[in-house]
Amino acid sequence: MNSDNEPKLKDDIGKREMLMLQFIMIAPCFFMTLKLDNDAYWLIQAGRNLIQNGIPHTDPLSMHEGLHYVMQQWLTAGLFAFLYDAIGAIGILIFVLAIFISIVLVLFRLCMVISNQNMFVSYVVTIFDVIILFLYMSTRPYPISMLLFLLEIFVLEKYLHKYNKRWLIAIPILSLILINFHGAIWPFFFIIMVPYAIDSFHFKVGFIQGEGYPKRDFLLAFVLAFFAGFANPYGWELMTYLFRSYGNAGISSYVSEMLPPDFQGASGIYVFGILLLVVGVLLLRKPPRLKLRYALLMLGTIFMALTSMRNLSLFAICGIPMLAFTLRDLNPSFKATKNVRPHLQKILLTLFFITIIATFTIRLYESQFYKDTFVPTKAVDYIFENYQGEDLHLFAGYNWGGYAEFRGLKPFIDARAEVFIKVNNKKADILQDLIDLDSGRMHYAKFVQKYRLNVFLLEREDILETYLAKDPQYIMVYKDKDAVIFEKKVD
C-alpha cells in the first residue's frame, strides 16, 4: 500500500465542471505552432525512401556515397511521410496535437497519483508544466519520446501505489515503442528507472531515506524492457546509438539547442528562472519535502537542463511533476459552483469549446497556405531549373540541407548532425570539416576541392559567401533577401 499516511483530499466538483476544467487544461495545446519544424523536411524525405526501399543501411539523402547509416527514428519518419503525402502538413500537425493533449492528460493523472488525489495541486502543477512543454511541441520525434517517458513514470507510480504488478506489463511495451520511434534517446528510459531502483532499498543516511519496496517484479520489468530494445531493425547498434552521438564535441558546439543555457539570451534566462522557481518552492516547504526517487529525478534532470537547452523538456517531464508531492498538503480544493445553474454551465462550456476548436480549425486551415520564410523555396526552384544530373555537387548548409533533400536534391549536409561524424558513418568526419571551414581552420579552396563542390546554396552573410564573392573562379547566379547561389566556373 501507499506509504503516505495523509488522507486523500476530496474535491466537491460536478462532472460538467470537471470536464470544463480539463478542457481548459488542454486548451493551450490548440495554440501550438502550426508549421513544420526544420527537421521535418528531411524526416519526411527519409520516410519516403523508407516506404519505397525499406530499411536503409547507407545514407540515402546526402551527396556522400557509402555513409553507414542507422535510421534511429525510422518509425517516426515513415509515419510523417505517410501523413504528409496523404493529407499534407495538416496530418503531421494533428498528430503532434494529439501527442500534446495526451501528455497533458497523463501529466495530470500522474500528479493526482503523486499528490494523493489533490486535484487543486495537480491542476496547478500541470498548468505550470504545460507552459514549459509548449515550447517543445514540434514536428520531431521528441514529443513522442516525452509522452513515453511520462507514461513510464506514471506506470511505475501506479505500480508502487498498490503493488499491482499488472501495471509493469506496460514497461517493456513502452521500451519497444521508444526504440523504434526515437532510438537515440532510448537509454534514458533506463536512466529514469535508476532512481526507482535506488529507492527500492530500505536505508537511512542522515536525511536521505530509501522507501524500500519489492524488487523482483521491478527487476523483471527492467530486464524485459532491455530485451525489448532488440526488436528494432538495427539491433544493438541502435540501442547504443546515444553513446556514439551525444557528447560529441563537434555536435555539442555546433548545434545551438545542445549548448548550455546562459544569461546572455532570453532563452537562458527563461531556463534559469524556471529552475530557481522550482528550487524556491522546494526550499519553502516543510520536511519531508520529497521521496528519494523524486529528489533524484529532479536533481538529475536539473543537471541535464543546465548542460543543454533542449534538456529542459526532460526536467518538465521528470522533475516538475514531483512538485505535486511537495505541495500535496495544500488545502484549497475545487468546489462545485452552486450559484450557476446547470443549463448555464452547459452553455458556457459549449461556447468555450466551440471557440477554441473553431480558432484551432481556422489556424490549421491557414497553415496549409503557410510559406516557411526560413527555407529557400525560390533558390531551390532555381537549382532545379538550371542544374541536373550527377554532375551537381551541391553545398547546402546545416539549416537548409534538409529542405533541399525534401525537394529531391542531395546536398552536402543536413541537420542530422550525428550522421556526419565518423564514429557513426564509418567513413569521414564531415561535420568537423564544416566546423573547421566556419572557424577558419580549413581553407575554403581545400574544402571545395575535397568534396568536389560546384554549386553553393548559401544563407546571406554565410562565411562562404564572403570567400566566393572575392574569388574569380566563382560566379553569383542567384540572389534574394535570404539566399544566394554561387556556381564554380568550369575549367
N, C-alpha and C positions, 0 to 999 in steps of 0.2 A: 504493500500500500504506500501511498504518498507519505513521505516522512514529515511533511508540514502539519502542524497542529492547528493552524488557523482555520476557522470555519469559512466555508465558501460564502462570498458576498452575493446576495440575491438582488437582482435588479427587477424592479416592478415596471415592466415595459410591455406594451402590446406588440402583437406580431406585425401590425401595419407600421408602427413606429420603428420597429426593428428593421423592417425592410427598407424604410426610408433612410435610416442611419447607415445601413450597409451600402445603399446606393450612393449616398453622399461620400462614403469612404472610398468607393471605386471611381467616383466622378473624375478625379484628376487623370485617370487612365485615358479618358476620352480626349484629353488635350495634349497628348504626347506629340512629338514632332512627326508630321506625316510626310516624310520624304525618305528616300533611300540613303542609307549611310554609304560613305565612300567604299567601304569594304564589300557592300552588297553587290557591286558590279562584277568583281572577279568571282565572288561566290556563285552568282548566277551562271556565269560562263563556265566555271568549274563544274557546276551541277549539270549543265547541258552536256558537257563532254562525258560526264559520268553516265548519264542516261543513254547516250549514244554508243559509248565504247566500253562501259564497265569500269571497274575499279582501276585507277591509274597507278603505275609504279615509277613512271618517269614524268616529269613536269610537262603538261600539255599546253600551258598557257604562255610562257615567256619565250623569248627568242633563243634561249640557251638549249642546246641539244644534250640529251642524256643525263639531265639532272635527276638523281634519285629523289623520289617524291613519296611522302606519306601524307595522304589527304586526311588530315586529322579531324576535319569537320565534314566528312563526306555525306552524312545523312542530312545535315542542315543544308548543304549546298544543293543536294538533289531535291529537297523539299522546296527550297527557294526557287530553283529553276522551274520546277513543275508549276508552282503557284504563279510565277511571273509570266511564263509562256501561256498559261491557261487563261488568266484573267488580269494580268498586268501587275503593277506595283501594289495595287489595292489588295491583292491576295496576301502579299507578304506583310503589309501593314496591319491587316485584320488579324493575321496570325500573331504578330507581336502584341497587338492589343489584348488578345485572348490570354497570352502568356502573362502580361502585366496584371490583368484582372485576377488571374489565378494566383499570382504572387501575393497580391494584396489580401485576398481571402484566406490563403493559407497562413500568411503572416498574422492576421487577426486571430485565427484559431490557435496558432502557436502561443500567442500572447495570453489567450484565455487559459490555456493549459498551465503556462508558467506562472501566471498571476493568481492561480486558484479561483478562476472564473470571475475575476474582477473586470466587468465589462467596461467601466469608465477608463481604467488604466490601459486596458487592451486597445481601446479605441484611440486614446491619445497617443500611445506609442506607435500604433500602426500609421496614423496620420503623419506623425513626425517622420517615420521611416519612408513613407511614400514620397515625401518631398525630396528626399535624397535619391531614392531609386528612380525617380522621374528622369534624371539626367542620363541614366544608363539603359533606357528602353530604346534601343536602336535595332536596325535590321542586321544583326550579327548573331552568332551562336550564344553570346554572353547572357542574354535574358533567359534562355533555356537552361543554362548552367545554374543561374541564380535560383530559378524555380526548383531545380533538382536538389540543390544544397539545402534550400529551405525545407523541402519535403523530407530530406534526410533527418534534419534536426527535429522536425515535427514527429516523425515516426519514432525516433529514439525517445523523445519525451513522453509520447503516448505509451510506449512500452514500459518506461520507468514509473508511470503513473499507477499502474496496477499489475505490472509484470506480466502483461498478456503477450506471450511470445509470438502470437499470430501477426502482430504488428511488424515484427522483424523480417517477415517474408518479403516485405517491400524493399529491404535494403539491397539485396543482390539485383533486384529488378531495376532499381534506380541506378545502380552502378552500370548495368548493361546499357541502359538508355544513354547515360552520360558519355561513356567511352565512344559511342558511335555518333552522337550529335556534336560533341566538343571534346575530343580525346586529349588534347593538350593539357587540359585542366583537370583531368580525371584523378591524378594523385591527391588533389586537395580534398576529394571525397573521403579519403582515409585520414587526412590531417584533421578533419572535423571530428572523426571518431576518437582521436587520441585523448582529448580532454575527458571524454566519457569513460575511456579505459582507465585513466588515472583515477578518476572519481569513484571507480568501482571498488577500489581498495579502501578498507576502513582504517584510517590512521588520523593522527592529530599531531601537528608540529607547530607550536605556537598558535597563531590564529588560523592556520591552514588546516583544513579538515576534509578528509575523504568521506563521502557518504557511505560507501560500501553497499554493493548490491550484487546479485548473482552474475557470474561472469560467463558461464558455459554457453548460454543462448546468445549472448552478445558476441562472444568469440566466434561461434559458429556462423553468425551473420557476417562478421568481418571476413572470415575465410571464404565464404560463398561469394561475397561481393568481389573479393580479389579474383577468384577464378572466373567470375562472370566477365571480368575485363578482357579475358582472352577471346571472347566472342565478338571479334571485330576483324575487318579484312586484312589487317597488318600484324595481328598478334602482339607479341612482346614489344615490337618496335614502336607501336602506337602507345602502348601502356607506359613506356619510358620517354615519350616524346618531350615532355616537360623538362626533363633533366638535361636534354641536349639543346634546348632552345632558350628558356628563360634564365636570366642571369648572365647571358652572353653580353660582353662589354659593348660590342657594337650596337646590338639591339637596344640595350638599356640607355645608351647615349643618343641614339638617332630617333627612336620612336618617342614622341612627346608624351604620350599617355603613360609610358613606362618610367618617366622621370619622377623623382620625389617632389612633393609639394614644397613651395617656399613662399615667403611673404612678398615677393616681387610682382605677383599677379593675383587677380581676383580669385582664381581657382584655388590657389594655395591658401589664401585667407579663408576661403569657404571651408576647406578641409580642416584647417586648424580650429576654426570656430566651432564646427560640429564636434570635434574631439574634445575640446575644452568644455563645451556644454554638457556632454555626456559624463565626463570625469567630474564636473562640478556637481551634477545630480548624485553621483555615487558618493562623493565626499560628504554631502549634506545629509545623507540618510543614516539612520542609526543602525549599528550592527545587530544581527548579521546582515551584511549588505548583499552578498552573492554566494551561491553554491560554488564549489571549486570548479566544476566544469564550466559554469557560466563565466567565472572570472578568467579562466584560461582562454575561452573562446573570445572574450572581449580583448584581453591583452594581446593575444596572438594576432588578431585582425587589426587592432590599433597599430601594432608594429608594421604590419603589411601596408596599411594605409599611409604610413609615414615613409615607406620606401618606394611607393608608386602611386600616382594619382588614381590609376584605374582600380586599385585595390580598396578604395573607399566603399565600393559596392559590396565587397566581401564583408566589411565591417557592418554595413547596413543589414546584411542578411544574417550574419552570425553573431554580431555583437549587440546592436541596438535592441533587438527583441528581448534581450536579457534584462533590460531596464524594467520590464513588466514584473519581474520577480522582486526587484528592489523596491518598486512602488506599490506592491500588491496590497499593502495595508492602508492605502489612501481610502478615505470613506466616501467621497462623492460617488453617487451612482445615478444611472438614468432612471427617471420616474415617468410614468405614463402621464400624458398631458390631459388632465380632466376637463380643462376649460375649452378644449377644441373638440367639436362634435365629430364623430367618426366619419360622416359623409364629407365634412370639410377636410379632414385629414387625407381622405382618399383623393379628393380633388387636388389638394396641394401636392401630394406625392405624384399624381399623374401628370400635372403640369411640369413639375421639376424633371420628371423622367423624359417627357416629350421634348423639353427644351434642350436637355443635354444630348439626347440621341439625335435630334434634328441638327444641332450645331455640329456634332461629330460627322453626321452624314454629309452635310454641306462641305465641310472641310475635306472629307475623304473624296468627295466628287471633284472638288477643285484640285486635289493633289494629282489627279491624272493629267492635268494640264500644266503641272509644275515643271519649270525648266530649271534644272540644277545649274546655277551660275558657277559652281566650283569646277564642273567638268568642262573640258574644251570641246564642246559639240561641233562647232563650226571648223575648228582647226582639224579635228579628226575627219570631218567631211572632206576637207581639202586634201588630206593624205590619201583617202580612198579615191579621189578623183584624179590624182596625179602620180601615185606610186602603187605598183602592184608587183606580185610575184615574190620569188625567193630572193631577189636582189635587194629587197628592202630590209635593212638592218636598222630598226627604229630605236632611238633613245627616247623613252618616256620615263619620267622620274617616279619616285615612290608614291606620290599622291595621285598621279594621273595614269599610271600604268594599268591599274585595274579597269579603268573606264576604256582604255584602248583595247584591252582584252575582251571586254564586254561587247565591243563593236566588231570583234573578229581579228584584231591585229595581234602581233606577238612582239611586245616591247621588251626593253632591257630589264625592267624590274617592275614590281608592284608592291602592295602593302603587306604581302606575306613575308615579312622580314626573315623569319626563321628558315624559309625555303632557300634563301640565298646565302646561307653560311655553310661552310664545307663540312662541318660535323654532321649536317643533315643531308646535303645533296651529294656528298662523296666526291665532289669534283673541284669546286672553287669557292673562295670567299668573295663572292660577287658584291655582297653588301659592303664589305670592308673596302673594296675598291671605290665604291661610290662615296663612302665616308672620306676616304683619302683624297678623292677628287674635290669634294666640297671644302675640305680643310686645307687644300693646297699641298698635301704631301705627295700627290701624284699629279704629274703634268697632264694637262688635258689632251695633248697630242698623243702621249703614250696610252692614255685611257681609250681614246678613239681608235687607235691602231690595234690595241689588244682585242677589242670587241668588234672591229670592222664596221663601225657605225657610219651611216651615210645620211640619215635623216634624223633631225633633232626636234622633238616636240617639247618646248620648254615653257615653264611659268615665267612671266615677266620678272625681270631682275634676278633670275637664276644666275649662278656664277658662270655657267656655261655660256649664257647669252653674252656676258661681258667678254669672255675669251673669244668666242666665234665671231663676234661683230668686228673684232680687230684683226682677224686672220683672213688674208685674201683667198685662202683655199675654200672658204665657206661663203655662201650667199644666203641672205634672208629672202625667203619666198612667200612668207605669210606673216601677218601681224594683226592682232586686235588688242583690246584693252587688257586681256588676261593672258594671252598666249602668243608665242612667236615660234615660227618654224624655220630652221636653217637646213640647207642642203649642202652636202660636200661635193665640190666640183669634181667631175670625172677627170682623171689624169690623162 
